[in-house]
Amino acid sequence: MNAARSCSGRYPNLGPLVLAQAGVPLVDGVGPLLLDKVNEGAEVRLVGDRLYVRGELAAVGTLQTEQSVTEAMEVARLALGDQFESFARNTIDYMQRERDLLFGGSGLPELAHDLAHRQVLVVVRGSGYRQDLAALRSYIQEVHPVLVGVDGGADALIDSGYRPDLIVGDMDSVSEDALSLALPGRRWWGGRRQPTEVILHGYPGGDAPGRGRLESLGVPFTVVEAAGTSEDVAYLLAHESRADLIVTVGSHANLREFLDKGRMGMASTFLVRLRVGEILMDAKGVSRLYPGRVRLRETALLVGSALFAIVVVILASEPLRLYVGQVLRELFDWARGLS
């Protein structure tokens, strides 16, 4: 149930078509009042384009089909040229306003974590982030990159069994559990480590919506003012800290994804990618180039453990001891005969 239209007509966004092709009912234009009528966990019944709550009609909208969504996307595709022009204008505007930050790192703080000559993994809770993190397990275990979570990306790292070294964002979608890792003296799975560092993304002029939340939790933080997205700030921090490589998870990889996001600020991410492009790599590329390797030490430990278990079993069993002794005597006699 969508309070507004799923296809705005500005560009052919992919979400409604995915739902229609999967057979998921999609009803548009029911109005924002429905959000007040339906509580979390309430049972509802959908009949055609009508939604019932506790047996009473709560909303009526437009039931979309694969055909109607395809037609709406075709109309939006015809207007795509205008969106490209708008995207380009916004990119130029961002370059003019943020050129000192973009090309000189102006306003970026000095981090407590040392990123120089290290690899940095930036996690955004975007499309396919779970699969990307799973594919990078060997890479993370062997390379030990600096782990950066962009807002909810910090929780994505924790859910996968990792501790974020840095959390960057406006703090609107990161959990309190993740933020608590920044509290001094917090232990992490059996050992004391440097607390997670929190970088609050503020906007030009000093407005930082997440400031009150961090202050109420007692979480220490540093503010970075930038007109772009929190993802941009994470890339620029790693780049200006002289990181050797930036690996991205769940980020926006192409122009179609930027437009599909539906935010004018996404033009800044496009430009920032051009700025840091020489050390930027998408997680999907790393998982293909770095499949992981079996190291000699691990192989030796595995073989040694197996041999040790075999010896213990032989020593504990008298029939096996007699059998092994007989085999060894026969081998000794055979070798003596050869000599």
C-alpha positions in Angstrom: 0.0 0.0 0.0 1.6 3.3 -1.1 0.3 6.6 0.1 1.6 8.3 -3.0 2.4 7.0 -6.6 5.0 4.3 -7.0 6.0 5.8 -10.4 6.5 9.5 -10.1 7.1 9.9 -13.8 10.5 11.6 -13.4 12.4 8.4 -14.4 11.7 4.7 -14.7 12.3 3.5 -11.2 12.6 -0.3 -10.9 10.9 -1.1 -7.6 7.2 -1.2 -8.8 8.1 -3.5 -11.7 10.0 -5.9 -9.4 6.9 -6.1 -7.1 4.5 -6.6 -10.1 6.6 -9.3 -11.7 6.8 -11.1 -8.4 3.0 -11.1 -8.0 3.0 -8.8 -5.0 -0.1 -6.7 -4.9 0.7 -3.0 -5.2 -2.0 -0.3 -4.5 -1.1 3.3 -5.1 -2.4 6.6 -4.0 -4.2 5.6 -0.9 -3.3 8.8 0.9 -1.1 9.6 4.0 -4.0 9.1 6.4 -3.7 5.4 6.1 -0.4 5.7 8.1 -2.5 6.8 11.1 -5.1 4.2 10.7 -2.9 1.1 10.6 -0.6 0.3 13.6 2.5 -1.8 13.6 1.5 -5.5 13.7 -2.2 -4.9 12.9 -4.0 -7.5 10.8 -5.5 -6.1 7.5 -7.3 -7.5 4.5 -6.8 -6.5 0.9 -9.6 -6.9 -1.5 -8.8 -5.6 -5.0 -7.9 -2.0 -4.5 -9.6 -1.7 -1.1 -7.9 -2.2 2.3 -9.9 -3.2 5.4 -8.8 -2.9 9.0 -10.8 -4.8 11.6 -13.5 -5.3 9.1 -13.9 -1.6 8.2 -12.9 0.0 5.0 -9.7 2.1 5.7 -8.4 3.1 2.2 -9.0 2.9 -1.5 -6.3 3.3 -4.1 -5.3 2.2 -7.6 -4.3 -1.4 -8.0 -1.3 -1.7 -10.2 -0.5 -4.5 -12.7 2.6 -5.4 -14.6 1.0 -3.8 -17.7 0.1 -0.5 -15.9 3.6 -0.3 -14.3 5.3 -1.0 -17.6 3.2 1.8 -19.3 4.1 4.2 -16.5 7.8 3.4 -16.8 7.6 4.0 -20.6 6.2 7.5 -20.0 9.0 8.1 -17.5 11.6 6.9 -19.9 10.5 9.5 -22.4 11.2 12.2 -19.8 14.6 10.7 -18.8 16.5 13.3 -20.9 15.2 16.0 -18.6 16.4 14.1 -15.6 19.9 13.7 -17.0 20.1 17.5 -17.6 18.9 18.1 -14.0 21.4 15.6 -12.7 24.2 17.3 -14.6 23.2 20.8 -13.4 23.2 19.5 -9.8 26.6 17.9 -10.3 28.1 21.2 -11.5 26.4 23.1 -8.6 27.9 20.7 -6.1 31.3 21.1 -7.6 31.1 24.8 -7.3 29.9 24.8 -3.7 32.1 22.0 -2.4 35.3 22.3 -4.4 37.5 22.9 -1.4 36.2 19.8 0.3 36.2 17.7 -2.9 39.7 18.6 -4.1 41.5 19.8 -0.9 39.8 17.9 1.9 38.8 21.2 3.6 36.8 20.7 6.8 37.6 17.0 7.2 38.8 16.1 10.7 41.8 14.1 11.6 40.7 10.7 12.5 41.7 8.8 15.7 42.0 5.6 13.5 45.0 5.5 11.2 43.8 4.8 7.6 47.1 5.6 5.9 48.4 2.8 3.6 45.5 0.5 4.7 42.5 -0.8 2.9 39.1 0.5 3.9 35.8 -1.3 3.6 32.8 1.1 3.4 29.4 -0.6 4.0 26.1 1.0 3.0 22.9 -0.9 3.7 22.0 -0.8 0.1 21.1 -3.4 -2.6 22.8 -6.8 -2.1 24.9 -5.8 0.9 24.4 -9.1 2.7 25.6 -11.2 -0.2 28.6 -8.8 -0.7 29.6 -9.1 2.9 29.3 -12.9 2.8 31.5 -13.0 -0.4 34.2 -10.9 1.3 34.6 -13.0 4.4 38.0 -14.4 3.4 39.1 -10.9 2.3 38.2 -9.4 5.7 39.8 -12.1 7.7 43.1 -12.0 5.8 43.5 -8.3 5.0 41.8 -6.8 8.1 40.6 -3.6 6.4 39.4 -0.6 8.4 35.6 -1.2 8.6 33.4 1.9 8.0 29.6 1.7 8.4 27.5 4.4 6.8 24.5 4.8 9.1 22.7 1.5 9.0 25.8 0.0 7.4 27.2 -0.2 10.9 24.4 -2.6 11.9 25.0 -4.6 8.7 28.7 -5.1 9.8 27.6 -6.1 13.4 25.0 -8.6 12.0 27.8 -10.2 10.0 30.0 -10.6 13.0 32.3 -7.6 12.6 32.9 -4.4 14.7 32.8 -1.1 12.7 35.9 1.0 13.3 34.1 4.1 12.1 30.4 5.1 11.8 29.7 7.9 9.4 26.2 9.4 8.8 23.4 11.6 10.1 22.5 8.9 12.6 18.9 8.5 11.4 19.1 4.7 10.8 21.9 3.4 13.0 20.9 1.5 16.1 21.7 2.5 19.7 23.6 -0.9 20.0 25.9 0.1 17.2 26.4 3.6 18.7 27.2 2.2 22.1 30.4 0.8 20.6 31.7 4.3 20.6 31.4 4.7 24.4 34.9 4.7 26.1 35.9 1.4 27.7 33.3 -0.7 25.8 34.4 -4.3 25.5 34.0 -6.2 22.2 33.9 -10.0 22.2 36.5 -10.8 24.8 39.0 -7.9 24.4 39.4 -4.2 24.9 39.9 -2.3 21.6 39.9 1.3 20.5 36.3 2.5 20.7 34.4 2.9 17.4 34.7 6.5 16.1 31.6 8.4 15.2 31.6 11.0 12.4 28.3 13.0 12.3 27.4 14.3 8.9 26.1 17.8 9.2 25.0 20.2 6.5 26.5 23.5 5.5 25.6 26.1 8.1 26.0 23.7 11.0 22.6 21.9 11.0 23.2 18.3 12.2 19.9 16.5 12.9 21.7 13.6 14.7 23.5 15.8 17.2 20.7 15.7 19.9 20.5 11.9 19.7 24.3 11.4 20.1 24.5 13.9 23.0 21.6 12.2 24.8 23.4 8.8 24.5 26.7 10.3 25.7 28.4 9.2 22.5 31.5 11.2 21.6 31.4 12.4 17.9 33.0 14.7 15.4 31.0 16.8 13.0 31.7 17.1 9.2 29.7 19.6 7.2 29.1 18.6 3.6 26.3 19.2 1.1 26.4 15.7 -0.3 25.5 12.3 1.2 27.0 10.5 4.2 28.4 7.9 1.7 30.3 10.8 0.0 31.8 11.8 3.4 33.0 8.3 4.1 34.8 8.1 0.7 36.4 11.5 1.1 37.6 10.7 4.7 39.3 7.5 3.5 40.8 9.2 0.4 42.2 12.2 2.3 43.5 9.9 5.0 45.7 8.2 2.3 44.0 4.8 2.3 45.5 2.4 -0.3 42.1 1.0 -1.4 38.4 1.7 -0.7 36.1 -1.3 -1.1 32.4 -0.5 -1.2 29.5 -2.7 -0.1 25.8 -1.9 -1.0 26.8 1.4 -2.5 25.5 3.1 -5.7 27.5 1.8 -8.6 26.0 3.4 -11.8 23.9 6.3 -13.0 20.7 4.2 -13.1 21.0 3.5 -9.4 21.6 7.2 -8.7 18.4 8.1 -10.5 16.5 5.2 -9.0 17.4 6.5 -5.5 15.3 9.6 -6.2 17.5 12.1 -4.4 19.0 15.1 -6.1 22.0 14.9 -3.8 23.0 11.6 -5.4 24.8 13.7 -8.1 27.4 14.4 -5.4 28.0 10.7 -5.0 28.6 10.4 -8.7 31.2 13.2 -8.6 32.9 11.9 -5.4 33.3 8.6 -7.1 35.2 10.3 -9.9 37.4 12.0 -7.3 38.4 8.9 -5.5 38.1 6.5 -8.4 41.7 5.5 -8.6 41.4 3.6 -5.3 37.7 2.7 -5.4 36.5 -0.8 -6.0 33.0 -2.4 -5.7 32.7 -5.4 -3.4 31.5 -7.6 -6.3 34.8 -7.0 -8.1 36.9 -7.8 -5.0 35.0 -11.1 -4.5 35.9 -12.1 -8.0 39.5 -10.9 -7.8 40.1 -12.2 -4.3 38.6 -15.6 -3.9 40.7 -16.3 -0.8 43.6 -18.8 -0.5 44.4 -21.7 1.7 47.6 -20.8 3.5 50.4 -23.4 4.3 50.1 -22.9 8.0 46.4 -23.7 8.1 47.0 -26.8 6.0 49.8 -28.0 8.2 47.7 -27.5 11.3 44.8 -29.4 9.8 47.0 -32.3 8.8 48.8 -32.3 12.2 45.5 -32.3 14.0 44.3 -35.3 12.0 47.6 -37.3 12.6 47.4 -36.5 16.4 43.9 -37.8 16.6 44.9 -41.0 14.8 47.9 -41.5 17.2 45.6 -41.0 20.2 43.1 -43.6 18.9 45.9 -46.1 18.3 47.4 -45.7 21.7 44.0 -46.1 23.4 43.1 -49.4 21.6 45.2 -52.5 22.2 44.1 -54.3 19.0 45.1 -51.3 17.0 48.4 -51.2 18.7 49.1 -54.8 18.0 48.0 -54.4 14.3 50.1 -51.3 13.8 53.1 -53.0 15.5 52.8 -56.0 13.2 52.6 -53.7 10.1 55.7 -51.8 11.2 57.6 -55.0 11.7 56.7 -56.3 8.3 57.7 -53.0 6.7 61.0 -53.1 8.6 61.8 -56.6 7.5 60.8 -55.7 3.8 63.1 -52.7 3.9 66.0 -54.7 5.4 65.5 -57.3 2.7 65.9 -54.6 0.0 69.1 -53.4 1.5 
